[in-house]
Each structure stands twice: as C-alpha cells, then as structure tokens.
Amino acid sequence: MAQVILAGKDWQARALLRAQLIEEGVEVEAYTTAAEALVEMGDLLPSLLIADLAESEDPTGEIEELAKWTRQIPIWIVAGRNLIAGKALRGRGFEMILYRPIDLGELVEQIKRRIEGA
C-alpha cells in the first residue's frame, strides 16, 4: 500500500488533507516539521512526502534537509507566495512545488494519480 507523509506547522491544513486522503484509502502519517517526518520514517521510505513550508520557522533549513532526500523519495513542497526561501527551492530535485492557496480536491486527485503511478 502506498504511504504518504505530510509535514507542516499548519495543523488544520495538515489534518484536513490527512482526513481526505484516508477517506480515499491512502495510508498517511502527519508530522509538524519535515525534520520530524524524516526521523520518524526511519528505513521505510514513503511513496510521497509532502512538506508544507508556508508557516515554517526555518524554511531554508527544511529545504536543505529535504533536498538530501530527493533521490530516494519524491518530495512535493507547498510554499506560501511570500516564502523568502523561494529561490532556494529551484533546482533542488523536488518533484513538485505548489503555492498556496491550493484547491484541496485537486491536490488529493494529484496525490492519488502520483501514488497510483508509482
């Protein structure tokens, strides 16, 4: 079964997306930060990691840490339009960079297509 890991400080957005994915039959784990998610996943690599950096206290640090994993797992980044570290996202191997606001229904469909094709 495909597993998706969600990371982000916006607990409401994280909980809503997690609930929607579970409703669609996707196995989902959710964490407050990307660093926490990377530690907790251990040796089990997810089908997809989605990191919401829009409210991150250290977006540049999280980008650096996540970029180390782009060869092992597909990583999607969700960023706010005003993300200071926006330029740091380019050319780092992230599969997709999404900007808020995001249509939840469309995001769920994109995730389902991605993990079904994996």
Salt bridges, closest charged atoms under 4 A:
ASP10 OD2 - ARG100 NH1 3.24
GLU24 OE1 - LYS112 NZ 2.89
ASP52 OD2 - ARG100 NH2 2.33
GLU57 OE2 - LYS9 NZ 3.31
GLU64 OE2 - ARG92 NH1 3.04
GLU65 OE1 - LYS68 NZ 3.44
GLU95 OE2 - ARG114 NE 2.59
GLU106 OE2 - ARG113 NH2 3.55
GLU109 OE2 - LYS112 NZ 3.48
